[in-house]
Amino acid sequence: MYLSKKLSGLKSCKFIKRTLSALAVNTSGLALIELAYSLPILMGVGMYGAEVANVAMVRMRVNQVSMHAADNASRIGEGSLLSAKKIYENDINDLFVGAQRQAGSTIDILEHGRIIISSLQRHSDGDQYISWQRCKGKKAHVSSYGTEGENSPSRPTDGMGPAGAKVTAPADQAVIFVEIAYDYQPLISSNFTSTRTITTRGAFNVRDRRDLTQVYNQTGSDPVSRCDLYNSIS
């Protein structure tokens, strides 16, 4: 009886030993284990790359919107070869509609951003000032380079734009300056990028001879995109 139990115990030990030896050389599940360890890292790197690429794409698109808006604003106006072009409030409103459509519904630039269009001109004293300024968008952002009015406290006397790259208007002409501030909307998570607000600028000289005295209101009741209003296209 005792001998039988001892033999049974030896067989069990040999079985366990054979099993452990077989497991020690078995690599059939190694790839699955390695994948389980590396998958979170690979997913993190992939999501980070996708977010960085999206930031670059959105920045490029917002920059294109600012350049095209400035270009379009420099061309608008109604007139003939014999008279200076007049611009109307509805012309400016159409610019905002065009900018929104160019940006696309994915960005929704007026829902999450602010477009500021300024007409930079030369004052009679030789300095610069903003003759008129129109804004559209729900983001609370004031022009970084000055506000409209000959006597504005933030009148951009030396031009508009960042230090070292300011633009100025020649005498009897105007420069259209567009600034866009946009709150970046993460593709996956804001933890993958430090970008929170994208700010771009665009500027073009007015193409034709333009009436620089005012922005006309064709019907007297056309909506004015004032800069103290924070709204999107209605």
C-alpha positions in Angstrom: 0.0 0.0 0.0 2.8 2.3 1.0 4.8 1.4 -2.1 1.8 2.0 -4.3 1.3 5.5 -3.0 5.0 6.2 -3.4 5.0 5.1 -7.0 1.8 7.1 -7.7 3.6 10.2 -6.2 6.6 9.7 -8.4 4.4 9.4 -11.5 2.7 12.7 -10.5 6.0 14.4 -10.1 7.2 13.2 -13.4 4.0 14.3 -15.1 4.3 17.8 -13.5 7.9 17.9 -14.6 7.1 16.9 -18.2 4.3 19.5 -18.3 6.5 22.3 -17.0 9.3 21.3 -19.4 6.8 21.3 -22.3 5.5 24.8 -21.3 9.1 26.1 -21.0 9.8 25.4 -24.6 6.3 26.2 -26.0 6.3 29.5 -27.8 2.9 29.2 -29.6 1.4 32.0 -27.5 4.4 34.3 -27.4 3.3 36.6 -30.3 -0.1 37.1 -28.7 1.5 38.0 -25.3 3.9 40.5 -27.1 1.0 42.0 -28.9 -1.0 42.4 -25.7 2.0 44.3 -24.2 2.8 46.5 -27.2 -0.8 47.2 -28.4 -1.4 50.1 -25.9 1.9 51.7 -27.0 1.1 51.3 -30.7 -2.4 52.7 -30.2 -1.0 55.7 -28.3 1.6 56.5 -30.9 -1.0 56.1 -33.7 -3.5 58.4 -32.0 -0.8 60.9 -31.3 0.2 60.9 -34.9 -3.4 61.3 -36.1 -3.9 64.2 -33.7 -0.7 66.0 -34.8 -1.6 65.5 -38.5 -5.1 66.9 -37.8 -3.7 70.0 -36.1 -1.5 70.6 -39.2 -4.5 70.1 -41.6 -6.8 72.4 -39.6 -4.1 75.1 -39.3 -3.5 75.0 -43.0 -7.3 75.2 -43.7 -7.8 78.2 -41.4 -4.8 79.9 -42.9 -6.2 79.5 -46.4 -9.6 80.9 -45.2 -7.9 84.0 -43.9 -5.9 84.5 -47.1 -8.9 84.0 -49.4 -11.1 86.2 -47.2 -8.6 89.0 -47.4 -8.2 88.5 -51.2 -11.9 88.5 -51.8 -12.4 91.6 -49.6 -9.8 93.4 -51.6 -11.8 92.9 -54.8 -15.4 93.6 -53.7 -17.2 96.7 -54.6 -19.7 98.2 -57.1 -18.7 100.9 -59.5 -17.4 101.7 -63.0 -14.2 102.8 -64.6 -15.3 106.4 -64.1 -16.1 106.2 -60.4 -14.5 104.7 -57.3 -16.1 101.4 -56.2 -18.5 101.5 -53.3 -18.7 98.6 -50.8 -21.8 97.6 -49.0 -22.6 95.8 -45.8 -24.1 92.9 -47.8 -20.8 92.6 -49.6 -19.0 92.0 -46.3 -21.7 89.7 -45.1 -21.2 87.6 -48.2 -17.5 87.4 -47.4 -18.3 85.8 -44.1 -20.7 83.3 -45.7 -18.0 82.4 -48.3 -15.4 81.9 -45.5 -17.7 79.6 -43.6 -18.4 77.5 -46.7 -14.8 77.3 -47.6 -13.8 76.2 -44.1 -16.4 73.4 -44.3 -18.8 71.9 -41.7 -16.0 69.8 -40.2 -14.2 72.9 -38.8 -17.4 75.1 -38.4 -15.2 78.1 -38.2 -17.9 80.6 -37.1 -19.2 78.3 -34.4 -15.7 77.8 -32.8 -13.9 80.8 -34.1 -13.9 84.5 -35.0 -13.1 86.3 -38.3 -12.1 89.9 -38.1 -11.9 92.0 -41.3 -10.3 95.4 -41.1 -9.7 98.1 -43.7 -6.3 99.6 -42.9 -5.7 103.1 -44.3 -3.3 106.0 -43.9 -4.4 108.9 -41.7 -4.0 112.5 -42.7 -1.2 112.8 -40.1 0.7 110.0 -41.9 0.0 107.3 -39.3 -2.2 104.3 -39.9 -5.7 103.6 -38.7 -8.6 101.2 -39.2 -11.4 102.9 -41.2 -13.9 100.1 -40.7 -13.9 96.7 -39.0 -16.4 93.9 -39.2 -16.5 90.6 -37.3 -18.3 87.3 -37.3 -18.1 84.2 -35.1 -19.0 83.1 -31.6 -15.5 83.1 -30.1 -14.8 85.9 -27.7 -11.8 87.4 -29.4 -10.9 91.1 -29.9 -8.6 92.1 -32.7 -5.0 91.7 -31.7 -3.8 94.7 -33.8 -6.3 97.5 -33.1 -9.9 98.6 -33.4 -11.6 100.9 -35.9 -11.8 104.6 -35.6 -9.5 107.5 -36.3 -9.4 108.3 -32.5 -9.4 104.7 -31.3 -7.2 104.2 -28.2 -5.9 101.0 -29.9 -5.4 102.7 -33.3 -2.6 100.8 -35.1 -0.5 103.9 -35.9 2.5 101.8 -37.2 0.5 99.2 -39.1 -1.1 95.8 -38.5 0.5 92.4 -37.9 3.1 90.8 -35.6 6.2 92.7 -34.7 8.7 92.7 -37.5 6.1 91.9 -40.1 3.6 94.8 -39.9 1.7 95.8 -43.1 0.9 99.4 -43.9 -1.4 101.1 -46.3 -0.1 103.6 -48.9 -1.6 107.0 -49.2 -5.1 107.1 -50.7 -5.3 103.3 -50.7 -6.3 100.6 -48.3 -5.1 97.2 -47.2 -7.6 94.6 -46.1 -6.3 92.7 -43.1 -8.0 89.5 -41.9 -7.4 87.9 -38.6 -8.9 84.6 -37.6 -8.9 83.0 -34.1 -10.1 79.5 -33.9 -10.5 77.1 -30.9 -9.1 73.8 -32.1 -11.5 70.9 -31.9 -9.5 67.7 -31.1 -9.9 64.7 -33.4 -9.3 62.3 -30.5 -8.3 64.1 -27.3 -6.7 67.4 -26.4 -4.1 65.5 -24.3 -2.3 64.6 -27.5 -1.5 68.3 -28.4 -0.8 71.6 -26.7 -2.6 73.5 -29.5 -5.7 75.2 -28.1 -6.2 78.3 -30.3 -5.1 78.6 -33.9 -4.6 82.2 -35.0 -3.9 83.2 -38.7 -3.6 86.4 -40.6 -4.0 87.5 -44.2 -3.5 90.9 -46.0 -4.1 92.2 -49.5 -4.0 95.6 -51.0 -7.3 96.8 -52.4 -7.2 96.0 -56.1 -9.2 98.8 -57.6 -9.9 102.4 -56.9 -12.3 102.3 -53.9 -14.4 104.8 -52.1 -12.6 104.8 -48.7 -15.0 107.1 -46.9 -17.5 104.6 -45.6 -19.3 101.2 -45.9 -22.6 101.9 -47.5 -25.9 100.3 -46.5 -27.9 99.7 -49.6 -31.3 99.4 -48.1 -30.7 101.2 -44.8 -31.6 98.0 -43.0 -29.0 95.5 -44.1 -27.4 93.7 -41.1 -24.1 95.1 -39.9 -21.5 92.5 -38.7 -20.4 94.6 -35.7 -17.5 93.6 -33.6 -19.5 93.8 -30.4 -21.7 90.9 -31.6 -20.7 87.3 -31.2 -22.8 85.2 -33.6 -22.6 82.9 -36.5 -24.4 83.1 -39.9 -28.2 83.2 -39.2 
